[in-house]
Amino acid sequence: MHLLGIPLTGTSVNPARSFGPALIAMMNGVYEPIKEIWIFIVGPLAGAALAALLFNFLSSKKEIKEEATLTSSK
């Protein structure tokens, strides 16, 4: 991303570096940059939610497997 995006468009993949200039632009009447900040908020939240669901799913499968092993060994 950095090797291609910055030289071509001046893009930023750091939320802190993107949010500050977007706020300054908004104060100057340019609203387009602030409209695109949502991805820095929604992306990590969606990733965290997906990771939590996957963790719960995988840990419940492990518990079921362990219970089955304990039951069959009795």
Summary of the structure (lengths in Angstrom):
residues: 74
radius of gyration: 22.2
end to end distance: 55.8
largest distance: 73.1
contacts: 149
relative contact order: 0.07
helix: 82%
strand: 0%
